[in-house]
Amino acid sequence: MFEFIGGGRSADLSPGSPDVPGVNDAVSRLGGPGGALPCVSVNLDVLQKTAAALLGENLRGRWWGMYAEALEGLSLESLRGETLLHYDLHSGNLHVAGQGVYVIDWSFLCRGQGWSTPRCSFLG
């Protein structure tokens, strides 16, 4: 459902924030079937190739081992699914207005396994 949301603010995700219960409710809602939307694996394939290139340059930072392990263990096939995914969920895309939390900016809309990224629907 599309609707105009007047006023409001970005959600506060800090511990103890009164916004957290509404945000939890918003992200717990399931999206509908993805249909012809691109699979989340398409987006992650680009990130995987970028990470491989960076790791190939032998960048050795504090987190290098974690990234190398994550890249090695990532199975793009395991991400395929039909759940509607937002794929860019952060406090700036969680809008608190009135008594609700709205998920906005669906420019990275895709489909995949529900566990692969927070999933949600438009809320009213």
KAMO-V288088 format. One record per residue. N is the residue number from 0. RES is the residue in one letter. D_FIRST is the distance of its C-alpha to the first C-alpha in whole Angstrom. Layout:
# KAMO-V288088
N_RES_D_FIRST ; N_RES_D_FIRST
This chain:
# KAMO-V288088
0_M_0 ; 1_F_4 ; 2_E_7 ; 3_F_10 ; 4_I_12 ; 5_G_16 ; 6_G_18 ; 7_G_18 ; 8_R_20 ; 9_S_20 ; 10_A_20 ; 11_D_24 ; 12_L_25 ; 13_S_28 ; 14_P_30 ; 15_G_30 ; 16_S_27 ; 17_P_25 ; 18_D_22 ; 19_V_23 ; 20_P_22 ; 21_G_18 ; 22_V_18 ; 23_N_19 ; 24_D_17 ; 25_A_14 ; 26_V_16 ; 27_S_17 ; 28_R_14 ; 29_L_14 ; 30_G_12 ; 31_G_12 ; 32_P_14 ; 33_G_15 ; 34_G_17 ; 35_A_18 ; 36_L_17 ; 37_P_20 ; 38_C_22 ; 39_V_22 ; 40_S_26 ; 41_V_26 ; 42_N_25 ; 43_L_27 ; 44_D_30 ; 45_V_30 ; 46_L_30 ; 47_Q_33 ; 48_K_35 ; 49_T_35 ; 50_A_36 ; 51_A_39 ; 52_A_40 ; 53_L_40 ; 54_L_42 ; 55_G_44 ; 56_E_46 ; 57_N_47 ; 58_L_45 ; 59_R_46 ; 60_G_44 ; 61_R_44 ; 62_W_41 ; 63_W_42 ; 64_G_43 ; 65_M_39 ; 66_Y_38 ; 67_A_40 ; 68_E_40 ; 69_A_36 ; 70_L_36 ; 71_E_39 ; 72_G_37 ; 73_L_34 ; 74_S_33 ; 75_L_30 ; 76_E_30 ; 77_S_29 ; 78_L_26 ; 79_R_25 ; 80_G_22 ; 81_E_19 ; 82_T_17 ; 83_L_14 ; 84_L_15 ; 85_H_14 ; 86_Y_18 ; 87_D_19 ; 88_L_18 ; 89_H_20 ; 90_S_21 ; 91_G_20 ; 92_N_16 ; 93_L_16 ; 94_H_15 ; 95_V_17 ; 96_A_16 ; 97_G_17 ; 98_Q_17 ; 99_G_14 ; 100_V_14 ; 101_Y_11 ; 102_V_11 ; 103_I_11 ; 104_D_13 ; 105_W_12 ; 106_S_15 ; 107_F_17 ; 108_L_14 ; 109_C_17 ; 110_R_18 ; 111_G_21 ; 112_Q_22 ; 113_G_20 ; 114_W_23 ; 115_S_23 ; 116_T_21 ; 117_P_19 ; 118_R_15 ; 119_C_12 ; 120_S_9 ; 121_F_6 ; 122_L_8 ; 123_G_8
